[in-house]
């Protein structure tokens, strides 16, 4: 059978789109999602219009609940380096599975805005029933323009010889060689000529004709011989080039919920027979993608929002008041393009296959590429979807906004009543008897201002009507609605920050139980997201890289440069979603990990722990501490040291404690022996010094004794001599006569 005709295909796609659940054809779905967006924005004018002169306050329960769920969910999925882990299919596949895990996570978080993709994916699911992400392989050309001035011949040749370079503008000029009439006597060449001019024997300078002309000297000084004047002279180039580079990578992007539709019979994206995606492209983008130029020029522009969801999503009238400049800048006008993914028997062989068909405009005109309709066979539908509250056997579930919109309506009514009551308390109604009223009494009462005057016929006639205070009745109702919201969604005051009034008279165990109970629903939502949309997203990303990667890539993974070749990958149907669920909070995980590390220390003596086990514990500890680069804190066992950085070498492990104890004891004994020897030496030296001093003192004393004895002897001798002389003199003297 021949292929399906273009008219039949166009009619089939129009019928499938009309029957699909989308913002255009499903009034209930579109109305509920638009209402959720309005409630999130604080716009309740449709459901609860406020009369003039009454409170217009709006409770923000939808926004508070969704914004309260976003931080813990984003921390679960985006706080680490690895969102998912691919499981190996055999013992020989462990290293390959680890590399593929690192590379796919690298592509998602580094080459794509992974955090923002997850943020929109999760928020759309919480607010609009279903969040959708699209994965595709993008091949684009990047053009970079550069300008070079005054480039010599060799530099110019090098610039234009680079691959992918296209010359846009080019001018050249010869390098001018000055002549004597151009430079006069003070030119550089004239000065060189004067310095080199020969001198005769009598000291006079010879004329140029005697040896060579000035132009010849100028050429020679410029490096050009006179005989080379006919050769091409060097040139300077001014050139502007464009460098075209082809970039290929897997892309992931969040899909606006109202721009996605799916068959009513669908239970999941994998099993559906039809879905579509509205995208908006400019005229120049479509022509650059290869679509027929004349056809694109005739397509109608997209100017105004067509759905109530798109209008509700606006915060500053982005789409409702769009003016457009189609007549002035046609290349930038927006055109709505619809990508249909449908299972049909396009080839006429009674076998349905998946095809991507591209149409444009409200009429669904099939776009032409290379003269043929843009109908491409696909392997899978490139979308991943998830919903926070699953309705079994249905594609669309319930959003978190659906769970709390009625609470927001009730709280808004209570809040407005409470505020109106406060307004009446500040400006109460007044009873005015006609017998006391004058022509100006009512006018004075209608002007309410501090210190205002009310004129009456006689005093005491006006009485203020008392209005009952409803605060005692409203506040318990508000608290009840808050408790109901916490029970439905799991977003509690304890989860957002400890309320001092919420934990009064409660022991720590009860408070912890309350916190864990409130987090149970959040963990359930996270697990649903992990097992549905996140799993499908990374499976599509892995398959897209494996299918379209045509060359090896060198990237930095785990602080090392590695070469990754997607052509060697195998299909990965098994993966582990690493979301950190079921193991408690970070504080609990840190406490558990500390217990494991303590047990590992005890098990080292029994030979139950390896260096790899210890490194794995250290790696998990660093991740829980909030750091991504594990290698900055711990070195993997067996990793070679950087020869250019001596400090990167691992520190030698400490010696055995027993050996250290023996060495310390021996060192102590040696120190004691050394100290004793030093003490004995000091004692002996002191004794010798004492003996020397004693000997010197005794010697000096003996000498003093001898000197004293000699002096005494001399004195005795002198006295004896004097006595002898005296005796002799006495004897010689005449005796007196008696």
C-alpha positions, 0 to 999 in steps of 0.5 A: 500500500502507498504511504498516507497522503498529506491530506489524510495525515493532516485530518488525522492529526487534527482529529487526534489533537481535538480529542486530546486532553489539553488546554484547548480541548479539555475545559475541566482540566484547563479551568482547574489549572487556571484556577490553581494559577489564579489562587497561587497568584492571589487572584480570587476575583472569579470565585470570591468577588469582593463588594465595594467597601468590603475587605478584599484580603486573600489568604495565600494557602496555595502559594504558601503550601507549594513554596513550603514544599519546594525547598525540601524537594529541591534539596532531595534531588539537587543537593548532590552531584548524582541525581541518579545512579545506573546499575551495572549489568555484570561484574565487568560493567561496574566501572562503565556504569560508574562512568556513565552515571557521572557523565549523564549527571554531568550533562544534566547539571553542567551542560543543561540548567539542571537545577532550573529544569528540576525546579520547573518540573517539580513546581509544575507538578505541584501546581498544574497536576502534571509536570513535563520535561522534554529531552532531545538531541540538539545540533546547532551552529555557533558563529563568532566574529573576529576582526584583525588589523595590520596583520603581515602575510604569514599571520594572515595566512595562519588566521584564514587556514583555521578550520571553520573560518570564513572571510567576511571582509578583507583589505590589504595594502603594501608596506611603503618604502620611503624615498629620499624626497619623501623623507628629506634630510632628517628621515631615517634612511637619510641619516643612515646614508649620511652615516655610511657615506664613504670619505675621501683622503682629504676628509670630503664626503664622496657623492652618491654617484661615486658608489651607489644611489640613495634609493639603492641604499634605502632598499639595502637598509630595509633588507631588499637588494636592488636587484629584488625591486621587481619582486612582490613587496610585503603587505599588511592585511585587515580581515574580519572572519566568522568562525563556525562551530558545530555544537552537539549535546543532549538537551532537557527543558521543562514544558509549559503544561498548557502547551502539552496534550495527550490522548484521553486513553493514555495511562502513561507517556510510554504507552500512549498512541498520541501526544503533542507539544506546542512550541514557538519559533521565530521565522528565522529559526524555522528557516535556519532549521531547513523548513521551506522558506516560502511556506514559512513566510506565509504562516500566520503569526502568534500574537495573543494568548489563546488559553485561560491557563496562559492568561492566568500564568501572566504576572505583568500581562506578558501575553494578553497585551502583546502588541507585536512588530510583525510588520517591522521585524518579520524575521523575529515574529513568533509562529506556533509550531505543533510537534505531534507524536502519533502511532500510525500506519504511515507506510501502509504495511499494516504496522503502526509505528511512532512518528513525529509530524510537525505542523504550524498555525491554527490550520495545522499545515504540514511543514515541508523540509526538502520538499517533503512533509516533516514526518520522522520516525522515532523510537520513543516519545521524548517526554517525562511526566510526573504528578504528586498525587497519583490517581490510579489508572489515569495519566492526570493526578491531583495537584497540591493546589487541588488539595488546598484551594477549598481551604484558601476559599474558607480562610479568605471568607473568614479573614475578610469577615474578621477584617470587616468586623475590625473596620466596623469596630473602628467606624461603628454605625450610629443611631440617630433619633429624628427628634435630635437630628438637624439638617447637618447631623447626617452630613457630620456623621458621614464625615468620620475623622478624628476630632470631628464635630456632630451637630444635634438639636440637644445633647445625648441623643446619638448612640453608637450601635455596638457590633459583637467581636467575632475574633474569638470565633474566627481564630479557632476556625482559622487554626482548624483550617491550618491543621487540615492543610498540614494534615493534607499536604505535610507542610507544617510549621515545624517543618518550615521552622520551629514555632515556639508556641507549637512545641510548648509543654512537649518533650523532644521525643513527641516533637520529633514524632510530630516532625517525622509525621509531617515529613512522611507526606513530603517523602512520599511525594519525593518518592513518587517523583523519583520513581516516575518523572525523574527515572524517565527523564534520566532514562531518556537522557541516557538513551539520547546520548547513547544514540546520538553521540558520534565522538568521544568527549573529554570531560572532568569527572570526579576531579579527573579528566577522562575520555567518554565515548557514548558509542561504547555504552550499552542500554541501561534499563536498571537505575537507582534513584539516589534521592536520600529517602528513608534514612532520616534527616541529614542530622540523623544520617550524620549520626548513623554514619558516625556510628558506622565509622566508629564500628569500622575503626573497631573492625580494622583489627579483625580484618573486616575493613579495607581502605576502600570501605573507609574512603567510601565512608569518608566520601559520604561524610563529605557529601552530607556535610554539603561539599561536592568535591570529595577529593579536596578532603580525602585521597582515594586509596591507590591514587597516584600523587601529583609529581608537580605537587609534593604536598599531594602525596598521602601521609604515611600511616602511623606505626603500630601502637605497641611498637610505638609504646616500645619505642617510646619506652626505649627512648625514655630509658635512653633519655634516663641513661643519658641524664644519669651519665650527664649527672654523674659527669657534672658531679665528678666535674664539681668534685674535681673543681672542689678538690682543685679549689681545696688544694689551691687554698691549702697551698696558699695557706701553707705558703702564708704559714711559711711566710709568717714563720719566716717573718717571725724568725727574722723578727726574732733574729733582729731582736737577738741582734739588738739585744746582743748589741745592747749587751755589748754596749752596756758591757763596754760602758765604764762603770760608775765609781761607788 
